[in-house]
Amino acid sequence: MRMKLEIENISLNLDSDRILDNLCLSVNEEEILSIIGPSASGKTSLLRVIAGFENITTGKIKLNGQVVDDTSIVIEPQKRNVGIIFQDLALFPHLSCAENITFGISRLPTEEQIQRLRRLEEVLSITGISKKFPHEISGGQQQRVAIARALAPKPEILLLDEPFSALDEELKEKLLADVKILLKEEKITTIVITHNIKEAFQLSDKIAFLNDKKIIQIDSPYNIYHKPMTREIANFCGIGSFINGKIVDANYVLTDLGRHFGETSPYEIGTNVDIMIRPDDVIHDDNSTKSAQVVGKIFHGSDFLYKLKLSNGENIFCYTPSHHDHAVNEVIGIKSEMDHLILFSK
């Protein structure tokens, strides 16, 4: 698959501060990539250098095979064919929704503008608000108008900086579904910055974790969740626990929860390690010989999230269907159903 974006060993200095350091990133054509990571890790700055709003200090950025910034060659933002949406949306208050959407294609013949407008309105479910102004529509509709405006010129790549953060969960879920369909139909390579891991999981083909001024891991949503490379990524991507384990041989680790089979390299036999346990790795089973004490519970409607204490005092979490309603301090049967091992050094 052809690379739409290639970032090679870039650094970015702003004043005397190093913001990005030796960062590498490749995004395939038509791919949707989410960038996650802690606050102030450089996520927005990375978007700004891709768009051309900041010039890199070292390295190289290529869009569609063309160098757009290598410190000697710098292509201006308006010539990169990159669409960008920041968190504040920045809709033009004095223009109608239709005028906002067609702002970037105003040089096209009127008939082509209308066709593009109608197409985006239909897919994004904003028909009927063309003549209204931004202050006359809901926050969710404003979000959709901003996305339509960014997509109208058919950019080579679309950059989204926390575009869904102000929406409630119900509105967000529907919008994410509609936006993903549109991006795939339009075959637009997309990079999304989000602090919400659920957004990243729902929208992305791949997820990149940015910290310490560089990309630490880039992988599928499944692998980012189930096979994180660091404890920080593990914690960022969902609820989990770390319990004590001992390497028994090359194929399994022994813990208070039982034996866990899988690849144990590079750890030597006899090594004490921490093993990551996700709530969905633990199954409630009344017939199991293993048990744990309920020390906390959260009701989610369709399921409970139980906090459980093992016999050695370690805590783990477990998702259980909501008809299994157990009281705090009750002892329940459990078993582990892990299909791989995630091990960390002590």
Residue frames as qw, qx, qy, qz and C-alpha x, y, z in Angstrom:
[[0.000, 0.888, 0.460, 0.000, 0.00, 0.00, 0.00],
 [0.403, 0.553, -0.019, 0.728, 1.30, 3.44, -0.94],
 [0.375, -0.425, -0.441, 0.696, 2.36, 5.78, 1.87],
 [0.068, 0.881, 0.347, 0.315, 0.34, 8.99, 2.02],
 [0.217, -0.923, 0.215, -0.233, 2.42, 10.49, 4.85],
 [0.861, 0.014, -0.291, 0.418, 6.03, 9.77, 5.75],
 [0.245, -0.926, 0.192, -0.212, 7.71, 11.50, 8.68],
 [0.865, 0.171, -0.300, 0.365, 11.38, 10.77, 9.04],
 [0.648, -0.210, -0.312, 0.662, 13.29, 11.59, 12.23],
 [0.048, 0.744, 0.150, 0.649, 11.80, 15.02, 12.73],
 [0.383, -0.389, -0.507, 0.667, 12.43, 17.33, 15.64],
 [0.019, -0.797, -0.320, -0.513, 10.67, 20.58, 16.50],
 [0.400, -0.240, -0.403, 0.788, 12.05, 23.34, 18.68],
 [0.076, -0.843, -0.356, -0.396, 9.82, 26.21, 19.79],
 [0.244, -0.906, 0.264, -0.225, 11.86, 28.95, 21.41],
 [0.039, 0.588, -0.790, 0.168, 14.28, 26.96, 23.56],
 [0.698, -0.103, 0.596, -0.383, 11.99, 23.98, 24.12],
 [0.130, 0.170, -0.900, -0.379, 12.29, 20.65, 22.28],
 [0.673, 0.076, 0.202, -0.708, 8.68, 19.68, 21.45],
 [0.968, 0.210, 0.037, -0.130, 9.26, 16.69, 19.13],
 [0.230, -0.710, 0.653, 0.129, 12.46, 14.67, 19.07],
 [0.011, 0.303, -0.913, -0.274, 13.55, 12.20, 16.37],
 [0.627, 0.246, 0.540, -0.504, 9.93, 11.29, 15.65],
 [0.081, 0.139, -0.822, -0.546, 9.07, 8.82, 12.88],
 [0.533, 0.340, 0.592, -0.500, 5.61, 8.04, 11.54],
 [0.081, 0.065, -0.740, -0.665, 4.15, 6.50, 8.37],
 [0.527, 0.340, 0.511, -0.587, 0.47, 6.56, 7.43],
 [0.328, 0.142, 0.827, 0.433, -0.86, 4.51, 4.53],
 [0.240, -0.067, -0.387, -0.888, -3.15, 5.85, 1.84],
 [0.582, -0.356, -0.456, -0.571, -6.84, 5.84, 2.94],
 [0.540, -0.196, -0.724, 0.382, -5.86, 4.88, 6.50],
 [0.377, -0.803, -0.077, -0.455, -7.47, 6.40, 9.60],
 [0.607, 0.063, -0.553, 0.567, -4.87, 6.85, 12.34],
 [0.431, -0.865, -0.147, -0.209, -5.56, 8.10, 15.87],
 [0.449, 0.381, -0.500, 0.635, -2.77, 9.64, 17.92],
 [0.641, -0.711, -0.246, -0.153, -3.15, 9.25, 21.67],
 [0.602, 0.147, -0.424, 0.661, -0.93, 10.08, 24.61],
 [0.353, -0.611, -0.473, 0.527, -0.72, 12.18, 27.78],
 [0.104, 0.978, 0.180, -0.028, -1.28, 15.94, 27.81],
 [0.053, -0.921, 0.345, 0.172, 1.57, 18.11, 26.55],
 [0.779, -0.165, 0.538, 0.278, 3.20, 15.17, 24.75],
 [0.116, -0.406, 0.507, 0.751, 3.33, 17.03, 21.42],
 [0.429, 0.414, 0.798, 0.086, 0.20, 15.72, 19.67],
 [0.296, 0.889, 0.282, -0.205, -1.13, 19.08, 18.45],
 [0.110, -0.767, 0.441, 0.453, 2.38, 20.22, 17.49],
 [0.425, -0.059, 0.830, 0.357, 2.71, 17.14, 15.30],
 [0.402, 0.686, 0.605, 0.037, -0.47, 18.08, 13.44],
 [0.075, 0.938, -0.002, -0.338, 0.76, 21.62, 13.02],
 [0.224, -0.555, 0.632, 0.492, 4.02, 20.54, 11.36],
 [0.434, 0.258, 0.822, 0.263, 2.12, 18.18, 9.04],
 [0.272, 0.844, 0.456, -0.070, -0.20, 21.04, 8.07],
 [0.531, 0.438, 0.082, 0.721, 2.73, 23.45, 7.68],
 [0.265, -0.916, -0.152, -0.258, 1.83, 25.85, 10.49],
 [0.494, -0.767, 0.386, 0.139, 5.18, 25.10, 12.17],
 [0.646, 0.617, -0.449, 0.003, 8.47, 24.33, 10.42],
 [0.943, -0.283, -0.084, 0.153, 10.50, 21.38, 11.65],
 [0.276, -0.862, 0.400, 0.144, 14.00, 21.83, 13.05],
 [0.065, -0.426, 0.858, 0.277, 15.44, 18.62, 11.60],
 [0.499, 0.181, 0.841, -0.100, 14.16, 15.65, 9.59],
 [0.136, 0.061, -0.620, -0.771, 11.82, 15.29, 6.63],
 [0.502, 0.361, 0.603, -0.504, 8.06, 15.24, 5.96],
 [0.062, 0.077, -0.730, -0.676, 6.65, 13.81, 2.72],
 [0.573, 0.350, 0.457, -0.584, 3.02, 13.94, 1.60],
 [0.810, 0.513, 0.227, -0.172, 2.08, 11.62, -1.24],
 [0.850, 0.169, 0.177, 0.466, 5.75, 11.12, -2.06],
 [0.310, 0.755, 0.007, 0.578, 6.53, 14.86, -2.24],
 [0.482, -0.186, -0.430, 0.741, 8.81, 16.54, 0.28],
 [0.119, -0.861, -0.346, -0.354, 6.86, 19.32, 1.99],
 [0.293, -0.900, 0.256, -0.197, 9.41, 20.12, 4.70],
 [0.906, -0.046, -0.184, 0.378, 13.03, 19.09, 5.12],
 [0.404, -0.728, -0.066, 0.550, 14.19, 22.49, 6.49],
 [0.237, -0.260, 0.433, 0.830, 15.56, 23.47, 3.07],
 [0.212, -0.260, -0.641, -0.690, 12.34, 22.86, 1.12],
 [0.120, 0.315, 0.695, -0.635, 9.20, 24.12, 2.84],
 [0.075, -0.407, -0.678, -0.607, 5.83, 23.97, 1.07],
 [0.245, -0.168, 0.235, -0.925, 3.32, 26.54, 2.32],
 [0.344, 0.157, 0.812, -0.445, 0.23, 25.24, 4.18],
 [0.586, 0.501, 0.177, -0.611, -2.24, 26.31, 1.48],
 [0.520, 0.532, -0.565, -0.357, -0.33, 24.28, -1.13],
 [0.109, -0.274, 0.943, -0.152, -0.28, 21.00, 0.82],
 [0.612, -0.147, -0.524, -0.574, -3.93, 20.08, 0.18],
 [0.310, -0.122, -0.842, 0.423, -4.39, 19.25, 3.85],
 [0.429, -0.633, -0.303, -0.569, -7.71, 19.76, 5.64],
 [0.328, 0.033, -0.696, 0.638, -7.62, 20.50, 9.36],
 [0.476, -0.673, -0.335, -0.456, -10.23, 20.85, 12.09],
 [0.184, 0.266, -0.638, 0.699, -9.25, 22.16, 15.50],
 [0.159, -0.356, -0.843, 0.370, -11.21, 21.69, 18.71],
 [0.115, 0.460, 0.312, -0.824, -12.85, 25.14, 18.50],
 [0.520, 0.551, 0.648, 0.081, -14.24, 24.37, 14.99],
 [0.156, -0.429, 0.197, 0.868, -13.81, 28.05, 13.93],
 [0.310, 0.601, 0.683, 0.275, -16.94, 28.22, 11.76],
 [0.115, 0.164, 0.117, 0.973, -17.50, 31.62, 10.18],
 [0.092, 0.447, 0.703, -0.545, -20.34, 33.16, 12.23],
 [0.292, 0.523, -0.003, -0.801, -21.42, 35.57, 9.47],
 [0.344, 0.232, -0.729, -0.545, -21.83, 32.81, 6.88],
 [0.860, -0.072, 0.043, -0.504, -24.67, 30.32, 6.57],
 [0.768, -0.248, 0.589, 0.032, -23.98, 26.60, 6.97],
 [0.798, 0.513, 0.275, 0.154, -23.99, 26.17, 3.19],
 [0.294, 0.912, -0.216, 0.187, -21.60, 29.09, 2.75],
 [0.480, -0.671, 0.563, -0.053, -19.31, 27.66, 5.42],
 [0.849, 0.009, 0.521, 0.089, -19.22, 24.27, 3.72],
 [0.707, 0.600, 0.255, 0.275, -18.55, 25.66, 0.24],
 [0.163, -0.944, 0.171, 0.232, -16.03, 28.29, 1.40],
 [0.450, -0.509, 0.623, 0.387, -13.03, 26.26, 0.23],
 [0.460, 0.221, 0.753, 0.415, -14.55, 25.40, -3.16],
 [0.223, 0.766, 0.278, -0.535, -15.89, 28.84, -4.06],
 [0.061, 0.552, -0.521, -0.648, -13.84, 28.88, -7.26],
 [0.246, 0.136, 0.930, 0.237, -15.66, 25.84, -8.66],
 [0.261, -0.254, -0.501, -0.785, -18.66, 26.30, -10.95],
 [0.493, -0.223, 0.312, -0.781, -21.88, 26.84, -8.98],
 [0.881, -0.002, -0.271, -0.387, -23.36, 23.52, -10.08],
 [0.680, 0.185, -0.643, 0.301, -20.31, 21.60, -8.81],
 [0.046, -0.288, 0.552, -0.781, -20.45, 23.44, -5.50],
 [0.698, -0.149, 0.092, -0.695, -24.12, 22.51, -5.09],
 [0.874, 0.085, -0.461, -0.132, -23.45, 18.86, -5.93],
 [0.472, 0.229, -0.672, 0.523, -20.63, 18.67, -3.39],
 [0.288, -0.258, 0.392, -0.835, -22.72, 20.45, -0.77],
 [0.814, -0.102, -0.107, -0.562, -25.68, 18.09, -1.25],
 [0.787, 0.150, -0.591, 0.097, -23.44, 15.03, -1.07],
 [0.282, 0.210, -0.653, 0.671, -21.84, 16.08, 2.22],
 [0.464, -0.213, 0.239, -0.826, -25.13, 17.21, 3.74],
 [0.859, -0.050, -0.306, -0.408, -26.71, 13.86, 2.96],
 [0.734, 0.109, -0.618, 0.260, -23.93, 11.66, 4.29],
 [0.244, 0.116, -0.571, 0.775, -23.44, 13.77, 7.42],
 [0.224, -0.616, -0.754, 0.036, -27.20, 14.09, 8.09],
 [0.141, -0.460, -0.222, 0.848, -27.32, 17.90, 7.99],
 [0.041, 0.401, 0.602, 0.690, -29.85, 18.45, 5.22],
 [0.260, -0.781, -0.543, -0.168, -32.33, 21.20, 6.04],
 [0.439, -0.770, -0.142, 0.440, -29.93, 23.57, 7.82],
 [0.614, 0.330, 0.236, 0.677, -28.22, 25.12, 4.77],
 [0.067, 0.748, 0.169, 0.638, -29.62, 28.61, 5.34],
 [0.610, -0.776, -0.157, 0.020, -29.10, 28.64, 9.09],
 [0.199, 0.788, -0.451, 0.369, -26.13, 30.30, 10.77],
 [0.506, 0.165, -0.774, 0.344, -23.78, 28.48, 13.21],
 [0.119, -0.124, 0.592, -0.787, -25.36, 30.03, 16.30],
 [0.680, 0.009, -0.004, -0.733, -28.77, 28.71, 15.21],
 [0.845, 0.098, -0.498, -0.169, -27.80, 25.03, 15.17],
 [0.840, -0.536, 0.077, -0.036, -26.76, 22.50, 17.84],
 [0.297, -0.726, 0.598, 0.164, -23.20, 21.66, 18.83],
 [0.684, 0.012, 0.711, 0.163, -23.45, 18.32, 17.08],
 [0.584, 0.737, 0.329, 0.083, -24.63, 19.98, 13.87],
 [0.033, 0.945, -0.304, -0.116, -21.80, 22.53, 14.10],
 [0.539, -0.434, 0.693, 0.201, -19.37, 19.61, 14.36],
 [0.680, 0.348, 0.622, 0.170, -20.82, 18.07, 11.20],
 [0.373, 0.924, 0.085, -0.012, -20.71, 21.38, 9.32],
 [0.206, -0.826, 0.493, 0.179, -17.03, 21.81, 10.26],
 [0.615, -0.143, 0.741, 0.228, -16.23, 18.31, 9.00],
 [0.602, 0.645, 0.462, 0.093, -18.16, 18.95, 5.77],
 [0.158, 0.970, -0.141, -0.117, -16.26, 22.23, 5.25],
 [0.359, -0.635, 0.646, 0.225, -12.91, 20.47, 5.71],
 [0.603, 0.068, 0.772, 0.190, -13.87, 17.66, 3.33],
 [0.517, 0.763, 0.242, -0.303, -15.45, 19.81, 0.61],
 [0.275, 0.805, -0.441, -0.287, -12.16, 20.48, -1.26],
 [0.989, 0.116, -0.094, 0.019, -11.31, 16.74, -1.16],
 [0.151, -0.842, 0.517, -0.035, -8.03, 17.10, 0.73],
 [0.604, 0.371, -0.703, 0.059, -5.21, 14.60, 0.31],
 [0.467, -0.128, -0.756, 0.442, -5.13, 14.20, 4.08],
 [0.399, -0.727, -0.217, -0.515, -7.45, 15.31, 6.89],
 [0.358, 0.119, -0.648, 0.662, -6.18, 16.31, 10.34],
 [0.509, -0.663, -0.360, -0.414, -8.58, 16.38, 13.28],
 [0.252, 0.261, -0.606, 0.708, -7.53, 17.82, 16.65],
 [0.040, 0.243, 0.772, -0.586, -9.92, 16.68, 19.43],
 [0.218, -0.150, -0.411, -0.872, -12.94, 17.31, 17.16],
 [0.553, -0.404, -0.639, -0.352, -15.48, 15.36, 19.20],
 [0.338, -0.012, -0.686, 0.644, -14.52, 16.31, 22.77],
 [0.234, -0.033, 0.259, -0.937, -17.43, 18.69, 23.39],
 [0.630, -0.101, -0.464, -0.614, -20.14, 16.19, 22.41],
 [0.682, -0.288, 0.519, -0.427, -22.07, 13.90, 24.73],
 [0.359, -0.238, 0.890, 0.148, -21.55, 10.17, 24.29],
 [0.587, 0.467, 0.648, -0.133, -24.79, 9.46, 22.39],
 [0.419, 0.871, -0.036, -0.254, -24.20, 12.22, 19.82],
 [0.106, -0.705, 0.660, 0.239, -20.54, 11.29, 19.56],
 [0.546, -0.055, 0.832, 0.081, -21.15, 7.62, 18.80],
 [0.601, 0.654, 0.455, -0.070, -23.50, 8.39, 15.91],
 [0.240, 0.923, -0.219, -0.206, -21.21, 11.09, 14.52],
 [0.317, -0.547, 0.746, 0.212, -18.15, 8.83, 14.69],
 [0.625, 0.220, 0.745, 0.073, -20.01, 6.14, 12.76],
 [0.499, 0.823, 0.255, -0.090, -21.12, 8.61, 10.07],
 [0.029, 0.889, -0.403, -0.216, -17.68, 10.22, 9.79],
 [0.478, -0.336, 0.783, 0.212, -15.92, 6.86, 9.44],
 [0.637, 0.477, 0.603, 0.055, -18.27, 5.83, 6.63],
 [0.341, 0.932, 0.035, -0.118, -17.67, 9.15, 4.85],
 [0.184, -0.771, 0.563, 0.234, -13.87, 9.01, 5.21],
 [0.555, -0.090, 0.801, 0.204, -13.79, 5.49, 3.80],
 [0.569, 0.663, 0.486, 0.012, -16.14, 6.35, 0.93],
 [0.238, 0.963, -0.104, -0.074, -14.09, 9.44, 0.08],
 [0.898, 0.144, -0.106, 0.402, -10.83, 7.49, 0.51],
 [0.037, 0.883, -0.211, 0.417, -9.32, 10.25, 2.63],
 [0.651, 0.038, -0.548, 0.525, -6.23, 9.56, 4.70],
 [0.382, -0.796, -0.111, -0.456, -6.99, 10.85, 8.20],
 [0.466, 0.077, -0.626, 0.620, -5.09, 11.58, 11.39],
 [0.477, -0.724, -0.284, -0.409, -7.11, 12.18, 14.56],
 [0.197, 0.271, -0.646, 0.686, -5.83, 13.45, 17.89],
 [0.644, -0.529, -0.300, -0.463, -7.94, 12.31, 20.80],
 [0.119, -0.425, 0.726, -0.528, -7.62, 11.82, 24.54],
 [0.775, -0.030, 0.326, -0.540, -10.60, 9.43, 24.44],
 [0.177, -0.291, 0.916, 0.210, -9.47, 5.86, 23.85],
 [0.519, 0.407, 0.725, -0.200, -13.03, 4.74, 23.01],
 [0.442, 0.802, -0.037, -0.400, -13.08, 7.25, 20.13],
 [0.057, 0.626, -0.721, -0.292, -9.76, 5.92, 18.89],
 [0.376, -0.016, 0.926, -0.007, -10.95, 2.32, 19.04],
 [0.535, 0.577, 0.544, -0.293, -14.19, 3.09, 17.19],
 [0.398, 0.854, -0.056, -0.329, -12.72, 5.26, 14.43],
 [0.030, -0.767, 0.588, 0.254, -9.21, 3.98, 13.72],
 [0.899, 0.317, -0.302, -0.007, -7.44, 1.48, 11.53],
 [0.702, 0.076, -0.432, 0.561, -4.33, 2.09, 13.60],
 [0.398, -0.910, -0.091, -0.070, -3.45, 3.92, 16.81],
 [0.583, 0.409, -0.353, 0.606, -0.15, 5.64, 17.63],
 [0.576, -0.755, -0.249, 0.192, 0.93, 6.38, 21.20],
 [0.402, 0.669, -0.158, 0.605, 2.99, 9.57, 21.46],
 [0.588, -0.806, -0.038, 0.057, 5.05, 10.34, 24.54],
 [0.608, -0.526, 0.284, 0.523, 8.51, 11.66, 25.38],
 [0.162, 0.720, -0.272, -0.618, 8.37, 13.65, 22.12],
 [0.198, 0.314, -0.814, -0.447, 8.19, 10.55, 19.88],
 [0.833, -0.032, -0.249, -0.494, 5.94, 7.70, 18.79],
 [0.387, -0.433, 0.778, -0.238, 6.36, 4.83, 21.25],
 [0.371, 0.123, 0.918, 0.068, 4.03, 2.31, 19.59],
 [0.508, 0.294, -0.208, -0.783, 1.90, 2.26, 16.44],
 [0.076, 0.008, 0.997, 0.032, -0.40, -0.71, 16.01],
 [0.347, -0.412, -0.674, -0.506, -3.93, -1.97, 15.45],
 [0.483, -0.532, 0.139, -0.681, -6.50, -1.01, 18.10],
 [0.941, -0.237, -0.214, -0.110, -6.59, -4.68, 19.20],
 [0.782, 0.121, -0.340, 0.509, -2.83, -4.85, 19.73],
 [0.042, 0.534, -0.264, 0.802, -2.62, -1.46, 21.44],
 [0.676, -0.475, 0.082, -0.557, -5.18, -2.73, 23.97],
 [0.976, -0.201, 0.005, -0.084, -4.08, -6.35, 24.34],
 [0.868, 0.045, -0.014, 0.495, -0.35, -6.11, 23.51],
 [0.013, -0.993, 0.076, -0.092, 0.89, -2.75, 24.82],
 [0.707, 0.407, -0.360, 0.453, 4.65, -2.23, 24.73],
 [0.188, 0.285, -0.511, 0.789, 4.81, -0.24, 27.99],
 [0.151, -0.438, -0.771, 0.438, 2.93, 0.00, 31.26],
 [0.107, 0.375, 0.109, -0.914, 1.94, 3.55, 30.39],
 [0.368, 0.064, -0.593, -0.714, 0.28, 2.45, 27.15],
 [0.311, -0.261, -0.913, 0.027, -1.43, -0.40, 29.01],
 [0.087, -0.465, -0.590, 0.654, -2.87, 2.01, 31.58],
 [0.168, 0.302, -0.143, -0.927, -3.84, 4.64, 29.01],
 [0.362, 0.049, -0.691, -0.624, -5.80, 2.17, 26.87],
 [0.707, -0.341, -0.430, -0.447, -8.14, 0.74, 29.47],
 [0.657, -0.580, 0.334, -0.347, -8.65, -0.79, 32.88],
 [0.824, 0.228, -0.506, 0.110, -6.15, -3.43, 33.85],
 [0.667, -0.703, 0.237, -0.070, -4.15, -4.87, 36.70],
 [0.482, 0.568, -0.647, 0.163, -0.58, -6.00, 37.15],
 [0.852, -0.461, 0.155, -0.195, -0.14, -9.11, 39.30],
 [0.262, -0.643, 0.715, 0.087, 2.96, -11.02, 40.34],
 [0.953, 0.257, -0.058, -0.152, 4.09, -13.92, 38.19],
 [0.448, -0.582, 0.646, 0.207, 7.03, -16.29, 38.00],
 [0.605, 0.501, -0.508, -0.352, 8.45, -17.73, 34.77],
 [0.838, -0.228, 0.475, -0.141, 8.19, -21.53, 35.12],
 [0.643, -0.006, 0.597, 0.480, 9.35, -22.43, 31.64],
 [0.129, -0.105, 0.431, 0.887, 9.41, -20.99, 28.11],
 [0.186, -0.354, -0.723, -0.563, 5.65, -21.47, 27.78],
 [0.422, -0.711, -0.487, -0.282, 3.97, -20.38, 30.97],
 [0.037, 0.421, -0.419, 0.804, 3.91, -18.11, 34.01],
 [0.440, -0.438, -0.769, 0.156, 2.57, -19.08, 37.43],
 [0.128, -0.390, 0.144, -0.900, 0.43, -16.53, 39.34],
 [0.240, 0.078, 0.744, -0.618, -2.07, -16.59, 42.19],
 [0.651, 0.332, 0.037, -0.682, -4.75, -16.65, 39.48],
 [0.922, 0.143, 0.359, -0.024, -3.27, -19.85, 38.06],
 [0.563, -0.150, 0.540, 0.608, -1.06, -20.83, 35.14],
 [0.426, 0.804, 0.054, -0.411, -0.94, -18.54, 32.12],
 [0.758, 0.052, 0.504, 0.410, 0.40, -20.01, 28.91],
 [0.429, 0.900, 0.068, 0.006, 2.19, -18.11, 26.18],
 [0.670, 0.488, -0.198, 0.523, 5.53, -16.71, 25.04],
 [0.577, -0.781, -0.119, 0.208, 7.75, -15.80, 28.01],
 [0.655, 0.064, 0.087, 0.748, 10.89, -14.66, 26.21],
 [0.552, 0.550, -0.536, 0.326, 13.11, -12.75, 26.79],
 [0.504, -0.639, 0.389, -0.432, 12.66, -13.58, 30.47],
 [0.331, 0.316, -0.882, 0.114, 14.69, -16.45, 31.97],
 [0.697, -0.369, -0.602, -0.126, 13.17, -19.34, 33.92],
 [0.553, -0.388, -0.510, 0.532, 12.71, -18.37, 37.57],
 [0.135, 0.173, -0.005, 0.976, 12.37, -14.64, 36.84],
 [0.035, 0.614, 0.650, -0.446, 9.70, -12.73, 38.76],
 [0.085, 0.210, 0.425, 0.876, 7.61, -10.53, 36.46],
 [0.362, 0.353, 0.409, -0.759, 4.40, -8.52, 36.43],
 [0.149, 0.263, 0.849, 0.434, 1.65, -9.86, 34.18],
 [0.284, 0.069, -0.007, -0.956, -1.06, -7.57, 32.84],
 [0.095, 0.374, 0.921, -0.042, -4.66, -8.75, 33.32],
 [0.248, -0.146, -0.244, -0.926, -7.56, -7.00, 31.54],
 [0.545, 0.022, 0.493, -0.677, -11.12, -7.29, 32.91],
 [0.831, 0.308, -0.134, -0.444, -12.10, -9.32, 29.84],
 [0.419, 0.406, -0.809, 0.076, -9.29, -11.81, 30.59],
 [0.098, -0.060, 0.849, -0.516, -11.15, -12.93, 33.72],
 [0.504, -0.234, -0.601, -0.574, -14.36, -14.97, 33.52],
 [0.514, -0.259, 0.501, -0.646, -16.88, -15.47, 36.33],
 [0.654, 0.073, -0.710, -0.251, -17.36, -19.25, 36.69],
 [0.680, -0.490, 0.257, -0.481, -19.15, -20.78, 39.67],
 [0.999, -0.021, -0.024, -0.003, -17.63, -24.18, 38.85],
 [0.495, 0.663, -0.430, 0.361, -14.05, -22.94, 38.93],
 [0.784, -0.328, -0.382, 0.364, -11.62, -24.10, 41.59],
 [0.351, 0.094, -0.156, 0.918, -10.25, -20.55, 41.74],
 [0.177, -0.827, -0.532, -0.047, -12.13, -17.87, 43.65],
 [0.286, 0.212, -0.144, 0.923, -11.85, -14.21, 44.61],
 [0.114, -0.609, -0.610, 0.493, -13.62, -11.79, 46.92],
 [0.167, 0.753, 0.378, 0.513, -15.72, -8.95, 45.55],
 [0.398, -0.405, -0.307, 0.764, -14.33, -5.72, 47.01],
 [0.151, 0.475, 0.000, -0.867, -16.04, -3.27, 44.64],
 [0.385, 0.407, 0.787, 0.260, -18.58, -3.15, 41.82],
 [0.169, 0.379, -0.097, -0.905, -19.83, -0.70, 39.20],
 [0.531, 0.464, 0.700, -0.110, -23.12, -1.29, 37.38],
 [0.064, -0.276, 0.468, 0.837, -23.00, -0.50, 33.64],
 [0.667, 0.277, -0.027, -0.692, -26.47, -1.71, 32.70],
 [0.868, 0.272, -0.355, -0.218, -25.54, -4.68, 30.55],
 [0.794, 0.071, -0.498, 0.341, -22.69, -5.73, 32.85],
 [0.545, -0.834, 0.047, 0.068, -20.92, -5.21, 36.15],
 [0.498, 0.593, -0.493, 0.396, -17.29, -4.25, 36.53],
 [0.811, -0.573, -0.116, 0.011, -16.17, -6.16, 39.61],
 [0.140, 0.720, -0.601, 0.318, -13.02, -5.38, 41.57],
 [0.947, -0.214, -0.226, -0.080, -11.83, -8.68, 43.00],
 [0.229, -0.750, 0.597, -0.170, -9.25, -9.57, 45.65],
 [0.774, 0.219, -0.594, -0.013, -7.20, -12.72, 45.13],
 [0.841, -0.457, -0.275, 0.096, -6.09, -14.96, 48.00],
 [0.672, -0.055, -0.158, 0.721, -2.69, -13.22, 48.18],
 [0.140, -0.709, -0.275, 0.634, -4.30, -9.76, 48.44],
 [0.159, -0.122, 0.475, 0.857, -3.73, -8.69, 44.82],
 [0.448, 0.549, 0.387, -0.591, -6.61, -6.96, 43.03],
 [0.180, 0.063, 0.739, 0.646, -7.93, -7.68, 39.53],
 [0.457, 0.300, 0.120, -0.829, -11.00, -6.57, 37.57],
 [0.200, 0.154, 0.945, 0.209, -13.67, -8.63, 35.84],
 [0.449, 0.070, -0.200, -0.868, -16.58, -7.83, 33.51],
 [0.125, 0.175, 0.968, -0.130, -19.64, -9.98, 34.25],
 [0.209, -0.435, -0.609, -0.629, -23.14, -9.95, 32.66],
 [0.235, -0.364, 0.268, -0.860, -25.49, -7.93, 34.86],
 [0.812, -0.320, -0.263, -0.411, -27.66, -10.90, 35.85],
 [0.755, -0.092, -0.488, 0.427, -24.67, -12.07, 37.93],
 [0.181, -0.791, 0.079, -0.579, -25.34, -9.62, 40.77],
 [0.747, -0.196, -0.511, 0.376, -22.99, -10.38, 43.65],
 [0.372, -0.920, -0.102, -0.062, -22.63, -8.47, 46.90],
 [0.203, 0.749, -0.506, 0.377, -19.47, -6.76, 48.08],
 [0.361, -0.496, 0.725, -0.313, -17.44, -9.20, 50.25],
 [0.934, 0.128, 0.232, -0.241, -19.03, -12.21, 48.52],
 [0.317, -0.442, 0.764, 0.348, -16.59, -14.85, 47.21],
 [0.782, 0.493, 0.064, -0.377, -17.15, -15.90, 43.60],
 [0.801, -0.041, 0.495, 0.334, -15.58, -18.46, 41.28],
 [0.317, 0.852, -0.219, -0.354, -13.34, -17.13, 38.50],
 [0.831, -0.003, 0.396, 0.390, -11.02, -18.40, 35.80],
 [0.061, -0.666, 0.342, 0.660, -8.51, -16.80, 33.48],
 [0.738, 0.476, 0.459, 0.134, -9.03, -16.88, 29.72],
 [0.018, -0.818, 0.325, 0.474, -5.99, -15.08, 28.32],
 [0.886, 0.431, 0.152, 0.073, -4.89, -15.93, 24.79],
 [0.608, 0.537, -0.237, 0.534, -1.44, -14.32, 25.15],
 [0.619, -0.545, -0.284, 0.490, 0.92, -13.03, 27.82],
 [0.196, 0.849, -0.063, 0.486, 1.83, -9.40, 28.44],
 [0.783, -0.408, -0.240, 0.404, 4.81, -9.35, 30.77],
 [0.118, 0.901, -0.171, 0.381, 6.75, -6.49, 32.32],
 [0.566, 0.189, -0.579, 0.555, 9.93, -6.44, 34.35],
 [0.507, -0.691, -0.452, 0.248, 9.68, -5.84, 38.06]]
